[in-house]
């Protein structure tokens, strides 16, 4: 499939223009041909509408790697969707650029990548996607992550009540709640469930710093403000610091990407606020190691002590394929007590895994224990449990006693 104007647009692009220069010509052409820009938008809306029908979590298009196809991740598997046809590189460059404002296009051309929100209506209902576009071999590629328009409840995630209460401002006014996992592991879904629980059950002020804004929480019992990095605020770090002057009860930092943001999150939590954030790590133990390792050796003891003081809950998660071809949440929960605090302060972080294994009464569990439970319920296969375990040896031991 090609756009109706591909040939005309291609003639406007000098043959020696590549990358940003080529995209600047396409951007200018779209600006002067509003009806063609709308055609591009309509095609992307059609593609994303199809993705919702297929229950795809991610959509990829553009750049040579896609081979002209539209790719989607459906229940964990990424594949081209043949029925959507093929698009040239000029087509996909134009389609991607059509949804960006002039300011966003300039940021993309300068930074070579851009995160942005995308929203439109289907049958009178708003649907949202998180877009990221980037240069790949001198052409624009893009990924769109589908944002669920329904909120899951804490109970739906299988989080024990004793742990959920630690995430709730009603029961604990301060502390850091950390949600971790690899890309596509459902961190945003879990974080939104936690925010919604607080929004419904407390009378407070929630400030959320996002990049970009994904699910928009409407103020219920809480006043909820969303600030987007690059649009409303310069960075996660700036947003967190500025939030302290906005009378918050809860500060949500979409992701801890760098040492400055990590230090700021620890500082705002240490100052008596409740903070929620995410991190790209695969286990609770790895999360603690990662946070400490982000700092130079002469600062690490201070960071360990501060982390031991403020961390209340760390939940690491994965989405694993089920026996019926869908996905299920497998999680590891660390609920910090005095023993965990001592282990962090004394550099005995390796002991924390066993504390989770033995901490069922406190709502804790290891990933391997949760995978075993899913297997016993018939939700996942034994091989899936072994494949997704962090500790393969421990997983085999748990399976051997069934």
C-alpha positions in Angstrom: 0.0 0.0 0.0 1.3 3.5 -0.9 0.0 6.9 -0.2 -1.7 8.6 -3.1 0.9 11.3 -3.3 4.1 9.2 -2.9 5.4 9.8 -6.4 4.8 13.6 -6.3 6.4 13.9 -2.9 9.4 11.8 -4.0 10.1 14.2 -6.8 10.5 17.0 -4.3 13.3 15.3 -2.5 16.8 15.7 -3.9 18.4 12.3 -4.5 21.4 13.1 -2.4 19.3 14.1 0.7 19.2 11.5 3.5 18.2 11.4 7.1 17.2 14.7 8.7 17.5 16.6 5.4 15.1 14.3 3.7 12.7 14.4 6.6 12.8 18.3 6.7 11.7 18.3 3.0 8.9 15.9 3.8 7.9 18.0 6.8 7.8 21.2 4.8 5.8 19.5 2.0 3.2 18.2 4.5 2.9 21.7 6.1 1.9 23.1 2.7 -0.4 20.3 1.8 -2.9 19.9 4.7 -5.1 17.4 2.9 -2.1 15.1 2.3 -1.1 15.4 5.9 -4.6 14.4 6.9 -4.3 11.3 4.6 -1.2 10.3 6.5 -2.9 10.7 9.8 -5.9 8.7 8.6 -3.7 5.8 7.6 -1.9 5.7 10.9 -5.3 5.8 12.7 -6.4 2.8 10.6 -3.2 0.9 11.5 -3.6 1.7 15.2 -7.3 0.8 15.1 -6.4 -2.5 13.6 -3.9 -3.0 16.4 -6.6 -2.5 19.0 -8.8 -5.1 17.3 -5.9 -7.6 17.3 -5.1 -6.8 20.9 -1.5 -5.8 20.0 0.6 -4.2 22.7 3.1 -2.7 20.3 3.2 -1.5 16.7 6.4 -0.9 14.6 6.7 0.7 11.2 9.2 2.6 9.1 13.0 2.3 8.4 14.6 -0.5 6.4 14.4 -3.1 9.2 10.6 -3.4 8.8 10.9 -4.3 5.1 8.0 -2.1 4.3 5.6 -4.1 6.6 3.7 -3.1 9.7 4.8 -5.3 12.6 2.8 -5.9 15.8 3.5 -7.7 19.1 0.4 -9.8 19.9 0.5 -11.8 23.2 4.3 -11.6 23.3 5.0 -12.5 19.7 6.1 -9.9 17.2 5.3 -10.5 13.5 4.4 -8.6 10.3 0.7 -8.1 9.6 0.5 -9.0 5.9 -3.1 -7.7 5.4 -1.9 -4.1 6.1 0.2 -4.2 2.9 3.5 -2.5 2.3 4.8 1.0 2.6 7.8 2.8 1.1 10.3 4.6 3.3 8.9 7.9 2.0 5.4 6.7 3.0 6.4 5.9 6.5 8.5 9.0 7.0 5.4 11.1 6.0 3.0 9.0 8.2 5.2 9.4 11.3 5.8 13.1 10.8 2.1 13.9 10.1 1.3 13.4 13.8 4.1 15.6 15.1 3.7 19.3 15.8 6.3 21.8 14.3 8.0 22.0 17.7 8.1 18.2 18.0 9.6 17.8 14.6 12.4 20.3 15.4 13.1 18.4 18.6 13.2 15.1 16.6 15.6 16.5 14.0 17.9 17.9 16.7 17.8 14.9 19.2 17.4 12.1 16.6 14.6 10.6 18.7 11.4 11.7 20.3 8.8 10.3 22.7 5.3 11.6 22.3 1.6 10.8 23.2 -0.9 10.1 20.5 -4.7 10.1 21.1 -7.8 9.9 18.9 -11.4 8.7 19.1 -12.7 5.3 18.0 -16.5 5.0 18.2 -16.7 8.1 20.4 -14.1 6.7 22.9 -10.6 8.1 23.2 -7.8 5.6 22.7 -4.2 6.5 23.6 -0.8 5.3 22.5 2.8 6.1 23.6 4.8 6.9 20.5 8.6 6.9 20.1 10.2 7.8 16.8 13.9 7.6 15.9 16.3 7.5 13.0 17.4 4.1 11.7 19.7 3.9 8.7 18.8 7.5 7.7 15.0 6.9 7.8 12.4 7.3 10.5 11.2 4.3 12.4 8.5 4.3 15.1 7.0 2.2 17.8 3.6 2.8 19.3 2.7 1.2 22.6 -1.0 0.7 23.2 -2.2 2.3 26.4 -5.0 0.4 28.1 -8.2 2.4 28.5 -9.3 0.3 31.5 -7.7 0.4 34.9 -6.9 -2.8 36.7 -7.5 -3.0 40.5 -4.8 -3.9 42.9 -6.7 -7.1 43.6 -6.6 -8.0 39.9 -2.8 -8.0 40.0 -2.6 -10.5 42.8 -0.8 -8.1 45.2 -1.4 -9.2 48.8 -3.5 -6.8 50.9 -0.7 -6.3 53.4 1.6 -5.1 50.6 -1.1 -3.0 48.9 -1.6 -1.2 52.2 2.0 -0.2 52.2 1.4 1.4 48.7 -1.6 3.3 50.1 -1.3 6.8 51.5 -4.0 5.9 54.0 -1.7 3.5 55.8 1.8 4.8 55.1 2.3 8.5 54.4 5.9 8.3 53.2 8.2 5.8 51.5 9.4 4.8 48.0 7.5 2.2 46.0 9.5 0.8 43.2 8.0 -1.1 40.2 10.6 -2.8 38.0 10.8 -5.0 35.0 12.1 -5.1 31.4 10.4 -3.1 28.6 6.9 -4.5 28.0 6.5 -6.2 31.4 3.4 -4.2 32.4 5.1 -1.7 34.8 2.8 1.1 33.6 -0.3 -1.0 34.2 0.8 -1.8 37.7 1.7 1.8 38.5 -1.6 3.1 37.2 -3.5 0.6 39.4 -1.5 1.9 42.4 -2.2 5.5 41.5 -5.9 4.8 41.0 -6.2 3.0 44.4 -4.8 6.2 46.1 -6.9 8.4 43.9 -10.1 6.6 45.1 -9.2 6.0 48.7 -7.5 9.2 49.8 -8.1 13.0 49.9 -4.7 14.2 48.7 -2.6 15.7 45.9 -0.8 13.5 43.3 1.7 15.0 40.9 2.8 12.7 38.1 5.8 13.4 35.9 5.5 11.4 32.7 7.5 10.9 29.4 5.1 11.0 27.7 1.8 11.0 29.4 0.1 7.6 28.9 -3.0 6.9 31.0 -4.7 10.2 32.1 -6.0 9.9 35.7 -9.0 12.1 36.3 -9.2 13.7 39.8 -11.5 11.6 42.0 -10.9 12.0 45.7 -7.4 13.2 44.9 -6.3 16.2 42.9 -4.2 14.6 40.1 -1.8 16.6 37.9 0.1 15.2 35.0 3.3 17.0 33.7 5.0 15.8 30.5 8.7 15.9 30.1 9.7 18.1 27.2 6.3 19.8 27.2 5.4 20.9 30.7 8.8 20.3 32.4 12.4 19.9 31.3 13.2 16.5 32.8 12.1 13.9 35.4 14.7 15.5 37.8 13.3 19.0 37.4 9.7 17.8 37.6 10.4 16.0 40.9 12.1 19.0 42.4 9.4 21.4 41.2 6.7 19.1 42.6 8.0 19.7 46.1 6.8 23.3 45.8 3.3 22.3 44.6 2.0 20.9 48.0 2.0 17.2 46.9 1.3 14.1 49.0 2.4 11.6 46.3 4.9 12.2 43.6 5.1 9.8 40.7 8.2 9.8 38.6 7.6 7.8 35.4 11.1 6.3 35.3 14.5 6.6 37.0 16.8 6.9 34.0 19.9 8.5 35.4 21.8 9.1 38.7 20.4 12.6 39.0 16.8 11.4 38.9 17.6 8.6 41.3 19.2 11.0 43.8 16.2 13.3 43.5 13.7 10.6 44.1 15.6 9.5 47.2 15.7 13.1 48.3 12.0 13.8 47.9 11.1 10.5 49.7 13.6 11.3 52.5 11.8 14.7 52.9 8.6 13.0 54.0 6.7 12.4 50.8 5.4 9.2 49.2 7.0 8.4 45.8 6.2 5.9 43.1 8.6 5.2 40.2 9.8 2.5 37.8 13.2 1.0 36.9 14.4 -1.3 34.1 15.6 -4.3 36.1 14.5 -7.9 36.3 14.5 -8.5 40.1 14.3 -6.8 43.5 17.9 -7.6 44.3 19.1 -6.3 40.9 17.2 -3.1 41.5 19.0 -2.4 44.7 22.4 -3.2 43.1 21.5 -1.0 40.1 20.5 2.0 42.2 23.7 1.9 44.3 26.0 1.2 41.3 24.7 4.3 39.5 26.8 6.4 41.9 30.6 6.7 42.3 32.2 4.5 45.0 32.7 7.3 47.5 28.9 8.1 47.5 27.6 4.5 47.6 27.5 4.1 51.3 25.4 7.2 51.7 23.1 6.0 48.9 22.7 2.6 50.6 21.8 4.2 53.9 19.3 6.5 52.3 17.8 3.7 50.2 17.4 1.5 53.3 15.6 4.4 55.0 13.1 5.2 52.3 12.4 2.0 50.3 9.2 0.3 51.4 8.1 -1.9 48.5 9.9 -3.2 45.4 7.8 -5.2 43.0 9.6 -6.8 40.0 7.4 -8.3 37.3 7.3 -10.2 34.0 4.5 -11.0 31.5 4.7 -14.7 30.7 2.9 -16.6 28.0 0.0 -18.7 29.2 -1.2 -22.1 28.1 -4.1 -20.5 26.2 -1.8 -18.2 24.2 -2.2 -15.0 26.2 -0.1 -13.4 28.9 -0.1 -13.6 32.7 1.7 -11.4 35.3 4.5 -13.1 37.3 5.9 -11.0 40.1 8.5 -10.8 42.8 7.6 -8.8 45.9 10.0 -7.3 48.4 8.4 -5.6 51.5 11.1 -3.8 53.3 11.5 -4.5 57.1 14.3 -4.0 59.6 16.1 -7.1 58.3 16.0 -6.0 54.7 17.2 -2.5 55.8 20.1 -4.0 57.7 21.1 -6.1 54.6 21.1 -3.0 52.4 23.1 -1.0 54.8 25.7 -3.8 55.4 26.2 -4.7 51.8 24.5 -8.0 52.3 22.1 -7.5 49.5 22.5 -11.2 48.4 20.6 -12.2 51.5 17.5 -10.4 50.5 16.4 -13.2 48.0 16.1 -15.7 50.9 14.2 -13.1 52.9 11.6 -12.9 50.1 11.4 -16.7 49.9 10.7 -16.9 53.7 8.6 -13.7 53.9 5.1 -15.0 52.9 3.5 -13.6 56.1 4.6 -10.2 55.1 3.3 -10.6 51.5 6.7 -11.3 50.0 7.5 -13.9 47.4 10.3 -14.6 44.9 9.7 -14.7 41.2 10.3 -18.5 41.2 7.6 -19.0 43.9 5.1 -17.0 41.9 5.9 -18.9 38.7 5.4 -22.2 40.6 2.0 -21.0 41.7 1.0 -20.1 38.2 2.2 -23.5 37.0 0.2 -25.3 39.7 -2.9 -23.4 38.7 -2.4 -24.6 35.1 -1.9 -21.0 33.9 1.5 -21.6 32.4 3.5 -24.6 31.4 6.5 -26.1 33.3 8.8 -25.0 30.5 7.6 -21.4 30.6 8.2 -21.4 34.3 11.8 -22.5 33.7 12.3 -20.1 30.8 11.2 -17.0 32.7 12.8 -17.7 36.1 15.7 -15.5 37.2 17.2 -18.3 39.2 16.9 -21.5 37.0 18.5 -23.8 39.6 16.0 -22.6 42.3 13.1 -23.1 39.8 14.2 -26.6 39.1 14.3 -27.4 42.8 10.8 -26.0 43.3 9.5 -28.1 40.5 11.2 -31.3 41.7 9.1 -31.3 45.0 5.7 -31.0 43.2 
